[in-house]
Amino acid sequence: MALFLLDHGAGNVQSLANSIRKLGYEFSWISSPADFDKASVLIFPGQGAFHTAINCLTERGLLKPLYDYIQSGKPYFGICIGMQVLFASSAESPSTRGLGVIPCQIERFDDTTKPVPHMGWNNAEPIDPDSSSSEGVSSCNHYYFVHSYCARYDPEGSPEAARWAHSTTQYGQEVFMSTVRNGNVFGAQFHPEKSSVAGLTVIDTWIKQSLAGRAPAEPSRRIPRLPKPQDGFTKRIVACMDVRANDEGDLVVTKGDQYDVREKCPPSTSSLSSTTTVKTAGAVRNLGKPVALAARYFDSGADELCLLNITSFRHSPLQDQPMLAVVRAAAECVFVPLTIGGGIKDTVDPDGTKRTAVEVAGAYFRVGADKVSIGSEAVYAVEKLRAADGIPDGSSAIESISKVYGTQAVVVSIDPKRVYVDPATYDGPYKDELVHGPPDALENERGKAWWYQCTVSGGRETRPVSVVQLAQGSQTLGAGEIILNSIDRDGTGLGFDHGLIGLVKRAVTIPVVASSGAGTKEHFERVFVETDVEAALAAGIFHRREVGIQEIKSAARQAGISVRS
């Protein structure tokens, strides 16, 4: 029996390869149409837009051989886009025809009552929970989803398609097929390779049974599934690592206070004058090695990890980009989602070769990243969008990457700072975005009012864009998530800026990750309860072991907040 993986050419397939190696299996890659005849077991993983996957397969002459392989009766496992291409079509690209193995269309989630993409951890409920063909899927576990389009479970409206349902998941009040199974075909909308131990169990179970020679699965029963009062979606705890080279050239994880990453040295008396002191900057703050810390946070139960280029090599050309090696090594030992940020833009190699933002993002996806984060480039793109009366021209990194890989692959990291105004007299352009310090606020915020101005270059330069304008413009351009930092709260340990978070949450319909200011486990509990934000991120308190991830989750569960075990 020969296990093969199919790389459709767009998206992160390396993480599945890492998972299979960790489980101890050998495999080969499909590199030509003839390889389908050699394969006795096939997995098609990946992320990306529906039309991108179909077009890539067509251009490489792999679409028809893939269809013929599936029709041959040999075991097939499609992950995310590898599952969606089984369907007849997708609302993401109505004119693009899928394989048509499953007779219905992929639809877009309704974003009027919940954020879209569906991004995070949710459960999957098997149709036949007592069946021996569970494929390792258990309703007790959580799996990682990241998608804007789904196959709705509708036994009455689409009975033939519903017979493919193997498990279902609820997001908001919508129920969709999280896994499909019929005959020789199995598919998962979630990413098992990014679903920690639960996901590795699904992969291992399916491969083991397939290599042993599995019996074709019977169609599932069409069981009505009425939406429950509450879905199984959880709040995410994200560990973030700012990575840069120190003065010796070694890559380290660092952390700044208001973005200053050097250790503070006491002022020294100048020899030129007895009244003059000179402040000296110390070494780059070193809180550990990026891959070792990533592994530690995975073992500690982090739901997601961020690796961010900062300062020293964010402008390195793709040919000499040290973060590629960091992401590759981290993806080999971390089986939860990885976001990479910094330097995701058009660049030029030393030999003069121009690299587009899509190429840069693609390089990170191929070594194991799941999402890319865009910062300063997003500000400039939104400024351009606003100058064009809100009409996108397709030239920004956000647009080009989301077109190829889907909106769920693009995160915009926003760095706003407060601009204080007189609440009694201010009548400027941001009066509808003013935040007022409540009576129970920090003492220096009570009775004051401010709006949030966005910055670039690590907070060192302000731009004429407000946080609401940037958030809404980023969503228009195709961003699928926002990491919302706060220059004013960064490194303070005073808690998240709830006024800022609420302002942005009300302005967009995509997921928001709260960042900056966390100092205690109670800060996470408060931000989830008071702002309903989808995820919360921290860095320094994790690096310094001041607060543990499991401490946060335990406190959240006691407060009735759903988190992944």
ZIJOVEN-V932701 format. One record per residue. N is the residue number from 1. RES is the residue in one letter. PHI is phi in degrees with one decimal (none if undefined). Layout:
N	RES	PHI
N	RES	PHI
This chain:
1	M	none
2	A	-118.8
3	L	-92.6
4	F	-124.6
5	L	-113.2
6	L	-106.4
7	D	-103.1
8	H	-81.0
9	G	99.6
10	A	-145.0
11	G	125.3
12	N	-86.7
13	V	-106.7
14	Q	-64.5
15	S	-63.9
16	L	-66.8
17	A	-57.7
18	N	-61.8
19	S	-63.9
20	I	-67.2
21	R	-63.3
22	K	-61.2
23	L	-78.9
24	G	93.6
25	Y	-100.4
26	E	-98.7
27	F	-154.2
28	S	-127.2
29	W	-100.4
30	I	-72.4
31	S	-115.5
32	S	-153.8
33	P	-55.7
34	A	-66.0
35	D	-67.5
36	F	-62.8
37	D	-71.2
38	K	-80.6
39	A	-79.0
40	S	-109.9
41	V	-140.6
42	L	-133.3
43	I	-120.7
44	F	-116.3
45	P	-94.7
46	G	141.8
47	Q	-129.2
48	G	127.6
49	A	-77.2
50	F	-58.7
51	H	-66.9
52	T	-62.9
53	A	-62.4
54	I	-63.4
55	N	-64.5
56	C	-61.9
57	L	-64.3
58	T	-64.9
59	E	-62.6
60	R	-92.2
61	G	70.3
62	L	-107.0
63	L	-67.5
64	K	-64.5
65	P	-61.0
66	L	-64.5
67	Y	-61.0
68	D	-64.2
69	Y	-61.1
70	I	-61.5
71	Q	-70.3
72	S	-72.5
73	G	95.8
74	K	-79.7
75	P	-60.4
76	Y	-134.7
77	F	-127.8
78	G	-105.2
79	I	-112.4
80	C	55.9
81	I	-65.0
82	G	-67.1
83	M	-85.5
84	Q	-65.0
85	V	-66.7
86	L	-67.6
87	F	-83.5
88	A	-68.3
89	S	-165.7
90	S	-142.5
91	A	-64.8
92	E	-65.0
93	S	-152.1
94	P	-56.6
95	S	-83.5
96	T	-94.6
97	R	-89.7
98	G	-86.3
99	L	-70.9
100	G	75.1
101	V	-67.7
102	I	-106.8
103	P	-82.8
104	C	-159.3
105	Q	-102.0
106	I	-76.7
107	E	-113.6
108	R	-87.7
109	F	-61.6
110	D	-79.5
111	D	-102.1
112	T	-78.3
113	T	-123.4
114	K	-158.4
115	P	-69.5
116	V	-133.4
117	P	-68.9
118	H	-76.1
119	M	-129.3
120	G	145.6
121	W	-100.3
122	N	-145.3
123	N	-93.9
124	A	-132.3
125	E	-104.9
126	P	-58.5
127	I	-63.9
128	D	-116.6
129	P	-61.8
130	D	-95.0
131	S	-72.2
132	S	-74.1
133	S	-101.3
134	S	-74.6
135	E	58.2
136	G	82.8
137	V	-78.9
138	S	-131.0
139	S	-68.9
140	C	-80.2
141	N	-104.0
142	H	-112.8
143	Y	-127.3
144	Y	-92.0
145	F	-112.3
146	V	-153.1
147	H	-162.3
148	S	-104.9
149	Y	-122.6
150	C	-147.5
151	A	-100.6
152	R	-64.3
153	Y	-92.9
154	D	-139.9
155	P	-59.8
156	E	-83.3
157	G	-78.9
158	S	-134.1
159	P	-63.6
160	E	-68.3
161	A	-66.5
162	A	-63.9
163	R	-67.4
164	W	-85.3
165	A	-64.1
166	H	-106.8
167	S	-149.1
168	T	-126.6
169	T	-133.3
170	Q	-109.0
171	Y	-129.6
172	G	64.4
173	Q	-108.2
174	E	-103.7
175	V	-110.7
176	F	-132.8
177	M	-81.5
178	S	-86.7
179	T	-137.5
180	V	-122.8
181	R	-157.2
182	N	-167.8
183	G	61.5
184	N	-94.1
185	V	-103.7
186	F	-133.2
187	G	-145.4
188	A	-130.0
189	Q	-74.0
190	F	-78.5
191	H	-101.2
192	P	-64.1
193	E	-70.3
194	K	-115.9
195	S	-108.7
196	S	55.3
197	V	-63.0
198	A	-60.8
199	G	-71.6
200	L	-62.2
201	T	-64.3
202	V	-63.0
203	I	-61.1
204	D	-62.2
205	T	-61.4
206	W	-66.3
207	I	-63.6
208	K	-60.1
209	Q	-69.2
210	S	-69.3
211	L	-68.0
212	A	-81.1
213	G	91.8
214	R	-92.7
215	A	-83.6
216	P	-57.4
217	A	-80.9
218	E	-78.2
219	P	-58.9
220	S	-74.9
221	R	-71.1
222	R	-89.1
223	I	-105.7
224	P	-60.3
225	R	-127.7
226	L	-78.7
227	P	-57.9
228	K	-83.7
229	P	-58.5
230	Q	-138.3
231	D	-83.0
232	G	-99.0
233	F	-67.6
234	T	-114.4
235	K	-81.4
236	R	-101.3
237	I	-107.8
238	V	-112.0
239	A	-101.3
240	C	-114.5
241	M	-127.1
242	D	-84.6
243	V	-114.6
244	R	-153.8
245	A	-84.5
246	N	-84.8
247	D	-68.0
248	E	-93.9
249	G	91.1
250	D	-86.8
251	L	-78.7
252	V	-135.5
253	V	-88.5
254	T	-128.8
255	K	-157.1
256	G	-111.3
257	D	-106.3
258	Q	51.2
259	Y	75.2
260	D	-94.6
261	V	-97.8
262	R	-98.2
263	E	-62.7
264	K	-84.6
265	C	-107.9
266	P	-64.5
267	P	-57.9
268	S	-112.7
269	T	-73.0
270	S	-76.4
271	S	-73.2
272	L	-79.8
273	S	-157.2
274	S	-71.9
275	T	-105.3
276	T	-103.8
277	T	-119.4
278	V	-120.8
279	K	-80.8
280	T	-116.2
281	A	-88.2
282	G	-87.2
283	A	-72.4
284	V	-60.8
285	R	-61.9
286	N	-110.9
287	L	-110.8
288	G	137.3
289	K	-88.9
290	P	-60.7
291	V	-70.1
292	A	-63.1
293	L	-67.0
294	A	-59.0
295	A	-63.0
296	R	-63.1
297	Y	-71.2
298	F	-62.1
299	D	-63.8
300	S	-82.1
301	G	98.3
302	A	-60.5
303	D	-83.7
304	E	-165.1
305	L	-126.7
306	C	-119.5
307	L	-118.6
308	L	-118.4
309	N	-63.3
310	I	-137.3
311	T	60.7
312	S	-77.1
313	F	-140.2
314	R	-67.2
315	H	-98.7
316	S	-62.2
317	P	-67.8
318	L	-59.6
319	Q	-67.9
320	D	-133.9
321	Q	-107.2
322	P	-64.4
323	M	-68.0
324	L	-61.3
325	A	-67.2
326	V	-63.0
327	V	-64.3
328	R	-59.4
329	A	-69.6
330	A	-65.2
331	A	-66.5
332	E	-78.1
333	C	-127.6
334	V	-121.7
335	F	-120.5
336	V	-130.7
337	P	-61.6
338	L	-119.2
339	T	-109.9
340	I	-117.3
341	G	-137.1
342	G	98.9
343	G	79.6
344	I	-84.3
345	K	-165.4
346	D	-62.6
347	T	-145.6
348	V	-134.6
349	D	-74.8
350	P	-56.2
351	D	-85.1
352	G	92.3
353	T	-69.5
354	K	-82.3
355	R	-120.7
356	T	-79.6
357	A	-59.1
358	V	-63.8
359	E	-65.4
360	V	-62.4
361	A	-61.0
362	G	-59.5
363	A	-62.3
364	Y	-71.2
365	F	-61.6
366	R	-69.1
367	V	-96.9
368	G	130.6
369	A	-77.0
370	D	-107.3
371	K	-140.5
372	V	-115.9
373	S	-108.7
374	I	-117.2
375	G	-112.2
376	S	-57.4
377	E	-60.8
378	A	-68.3
379	V	-62.2
380	Y	-63.7
381	A	-65.5
382	V	-71.0
383	E	-58.5
384	K	-66.1
385	L	-61.7
386	R	-67.8
387	A	-66.7
388	A	-97.9
389	D	57.9
390	G	80.1
391	I	-102.0
392	P	-67.9
393	D	-112.9
394	G	81.4
395	S	-91.2
396	S	-75.5
397	A	-61.9
398	I	-59.0
399	E	-65.5
400	S	-67.4
401	I	-72.1
402	S	-67.1
403	K	-65.0
404	V	-84.5
405	Y	-106.4
406	G	94.8
407	T	-61.9
408	Q	-65.6
409	A	-90.5
410	V	-117.2
411	V	-112.9
412	V	-110.7
413	S	-98.2
414	I	-108.9
415	D	-118.2
416	P	-93.7
417	K	-134.4
418	R	-75.2
419	V	-121.9
420	Y	-78.8
421	V	-135.9
422	D	-79.5
423	P	-63.4
424	A	-81.6
425	T	-119.1
426	Y	-67.6
427	D	-136.2
428	G	-82.7
429	P	-67.7
430	Y	-111.4
431	K	-62.7
432	D	-79.1
433	E	-109.1
434	L	-65.4
435	V	-113.4
436	H	-108.1
437	G	-66.7
438	P	-72.6
439	P	-59.0
440	D	-95.9
441	A	-74.5
442	L	-55.8
443	E	-56.2
444	N	-79.6
445	E	-109.9
446	R	-65.4
447	G	76.3
448	K	-101.6
449	A	-138.1
450	W	-158.8
451	W	-118.5
452	Y	-112.3
453	Q	-101.0
454	C	-85.8
455	T	-129.0
456	V	-131.6
457	S	54.6
458	G	65.0
459	G	85.2
460	R	-84.9
461	E	-135.8
462	T	-86.4
463	R	-130.2
464	P	-78.9
465	V	-138.5
466	S	-86.5
467	V	-65.2
468	V	-67.8
469	Q	-60.6
470	L	-69.9
471	A	-63.3
472	Q	-67.8
473	G	-64.8
474	S	-63.2
475	Q	-64.5
476	T	-60.2
477	L	-74.8
478	G	124.5
479	A	-68.9
480	G	-107.5
481	E	-163.1
482	I	-125.1
483	I	-96.7
484	L	-105.2
485	N	-87.0
486	S	-144.9
487	I	-61.1
488	D	-67.8
489	R	-98.9
490	D	-57.7
491	G	77.5
492	T	-85.1
493	G	70.9
494	L	-90.4
495	G	108.6
496	F	-68.2
497	D	-85.5
498	H	-64.7
499	G	-62.9
500	L	-63.7
501	I	-63.4
502	G	-62.8
503	L	-59.6
504	V	-74.5
505	K	-58.1
506	R	-73.9
507	A	-92.4
508	V	-131.2
509	T	-118.4
510	I	-105.1
511	P	-61.4
512	V	-125.5
513	V	-107.2
514	A	-75.6
515	S	-141.6
516	S	84.0
517	G	106.8
518	A	-64.7
519	G	-133.8
520	T	-140.9
521	K	-65.9
522	E	-66.2
523	H	-63.6
524	F	-68.2
525	E	-57.0
526	R	-65.0
527	V	-68.0
528	F	-68.1
529	V	-72.6
530	E	-85.9
531	T	-118.6
532	D	58.7
533	V	-65.7
534	E	-76.9
535	A	-151.8
536	A	-134.8
537	L	-119.5
538	A	-146.4
539	A	-135.0
540	G	-55.8
541	I	-66.9
542	F	-77.5
543	H	-59.2
544	R	-87.4
545	R	59.4
546	E	-76.2
547	V	-138.3
548	G	-94.6
549	I	-62.0
550	Q	-70.1
551	E	-60.7
552	I	-62.4
553	K	-68.5
554	S	-63.3
555	A	-65.6
556	A	-64.8
557	R	-61.2
558	Q	-64.1
559	A	-89.3
560	G	82.1
561	I	-94.1
562	S	-78.3
563	V	-133.7
564	R	-75.7
565	S	-72.2
